[in-house]
Amino acid sequence: MTISMYQVSVPVFIRMLNNLAAILEKAAVHCEAKKIDPAVLINFRLYPDMFAFGKQIQVAADAAKNGAARLAGVEGPEFENTEKTFPELMARVNRTIEFLNTCKPEQIDGTEEKDITIKRGETSVSYKGQVFLLNRALPNFYFHITTAYDILRHNGVELGKKDFLGRN
């Protein structure tokens, strides 16, 4: 049995972003219950040279939308990195899911050998579609979601593996 590029990307991104939205909700409830200023968690980082929690959410959302957009050959939406509250971060995740729902299997399936170039300033890196998805887009996405989860766990938010993986 084969698995398609679409099946390995868009539904995976959507599932994990829905899990992330639920985690964000739990973090907001935790702050309210414990009388913690939400900015403390949103600005928390595990180490000085790492991104803060809010930036982890932004980058995870960008990894999903930009990964799918590059595979589909469409322009992904641009989001300002201005989120400073849990509702704003949840809205970003939800906007990302809305975009991903517009990506269709016929846009992404068959992109295994598609040339994808990522430009960062004067540097560019080229990938074939499947290598990009499996070695760049998905690992980057999971890295930032995992780091966000770890920041919340480190700060006492009651989360478990089922929150990260989802219920079904």
C-alpha positions in Angstrom: 0.0 0.0 0.0 1.3 3.4 -0.9 0.7 6.6 1.0 0.4 10.0 -0.8 2.3 13.2 -0.2 -1.1 14.8 0.7 -1.9 12.2 3.3 1.5 12.6 4.9 1.3 16.4 5.0 -2.0 18.3 5.2 -4.1 16.0 7.4 -1.0 15.5 9.7 -0.6 19.3 10.0 -4.3 19.8 10.6 -4.5 17.1 13.3 -1.5 18.4 15.2 -2.6 22.0 14.9 -6.0 21.1 16.4 -4.1 19.4 19.2 -2.0 22.5 19.6 -5.2 24.6 19.8 -6.5 22.4 22.6 -3.1 22.7 24.4 -3.3 26.5 24.1 -6.7 26.5 25.6 -5.4 24.4 28.5 -2.6 26.9 29.0 -5.0 29.8 29.1 -7.2 28.0 31.6 -4.1 27.2 33.7 -3.1 30.8 33.8 -6.5 31.9 34.9 -6.9 29.2 37.6 -3.4 29.9 39.0 -3.6 33.7 38.6 -0.6 33.7 36.3 -0.1 36.6 33.8 -0.4 34.8 30.5 2.5 36.9 29.2 4.8 35.0 31.5 4.1 31.7 29.7 3.9 33.3 26.2 7.3 34.9 26.7 8.9 32.0 28.4 11.8 30.2 26.8 13.7 27.0 27.9 17.1 28.6 27.3 18.2 32.1 26.4 19.0 31.3 22.8 15.7 29.5 22.1 12.5 31.1 20.8 9.9 32.0 23.4 6.7 30.0 23.6 4.7 32.5 21.4 7.3 32.4 18.7 7.3 28.5 18.8 3.5 28.7 18.0 4.1 31.2 15.2 6.9 29.1 13.6 4.9 25.8 13.9 2.0 27.4 12.1 4.3 28.9 9.5 6.0 25.5 9.0 2.6 23.9 8.3 1.2 26.6 6.0 4.4 27.2 4.1 5.2 23.5 3.8 1.8 22.8 2.3 1.9 25.9 0.1 5.3 25.0 -1.3 4.2 21.5 -2.2 0.9 22.7 -3.7 2.6 25.5 -5.7 0.5 28.2 -4.2 1.2 31.3 -2.2 0.5 30.8 1.5 -1.1 33.6 3.5 1.3 36.0 5.3 0.7 36.4 9.0 2.2 39.2 11.1 4.1 37.9 14.1 2.2 40.2 16.5 0.4 37.6 18.7 0.8 38.4 22.4 -2.2 36.6 24.0 -3.5 33.0 24.0 -6.6 34.0 22.0 -4.4 35.6 19.3 -2.2 32.5 19.2 -5.3 30.3 18.9 -6.6 32.6 16.1 -3.3 32.1 14.2 -3.5 28.3 14.5 -7.1 28.4 13.3 -6.2 30.7 10.3 -3.5 28.2 9.5 -6.0 25.3 9.6 -8.4 27.3 7.4 -5.7 27.7 4.8 -4.7 24.0 5.0 -8.3 23.1 4.3 -8.0 24.8 1.0 -5.1 22.6 -0.1 -6.4 19.7 -2.2 -4.9 16.3 -2.7 -4.5 16.9 -6.5 -2.3 19.9 -5.7 0.1 17.9 -3.5 0.0 14.3 -4.7 2.8 13.6 -7.2 5.1 16.3 -5.9 7.8 13.9 -4.7 10.3 15.1 -7.3 9.1 18.7 -7.5 11.9 21.2 -7.1 11.5 23.4 -4.0 13.8 26.2 -3.1 13.8 28.0 0.2 15.4 31.4 0.3 16.7 32.9 3.6 18.3 36.2 2.9 21.1 35.6 0.4 21.1 31.8 1.1 18.9 29.3 -0.7 18.5 25.6 -0.2 16.9 23.3 -2.8 15.0 20.1 -2.2 12.9 17.6 -4.0 9.4 17.5 -2.7 9.5 14.3 -0.8 12.8 15.2 0.8 11.5 18.6 1.7 8.4 17.2 3.3 10.1 14.3 5.2 13.4 15.9 6.1 12.5 19.6 6.5 8.8 20.6 6.8 7.5 17.8 9.1 10.6 17.7 11.4 10.6 21.5 11.7 6.8 21.5 12.5 7.1 18.8 15.1 10.2 20.4 16.7 8.3 23.7 17.4 5.1 22.0 18.6 7.2 19.8 20.9 9.1 22.7 22.3 5.9 24.7 22.9 4.5 21.6 24.7 7.7 21.3 26.8 7.6 24.9 27.8 4.1 24.5 29.1 4.9 21.3 30.9 8.0 22.9 32.5 5.7 25.6 33.8 3.2 23.3 35.4 0.4 23.2 32.8 -1.2 19.8 33.2 -0.7 18.2 29.9 0.0 14.6 28.9 0.9 12.6 25.9 -2.7 12.3 24.8 -2.9 16.1 24.6 0.1 16.1 22.3 -1.0 13.1 20.1 -4.7 13.7 20.2 -7.5 11.5 21.5 -8.0 9.2 18.5 
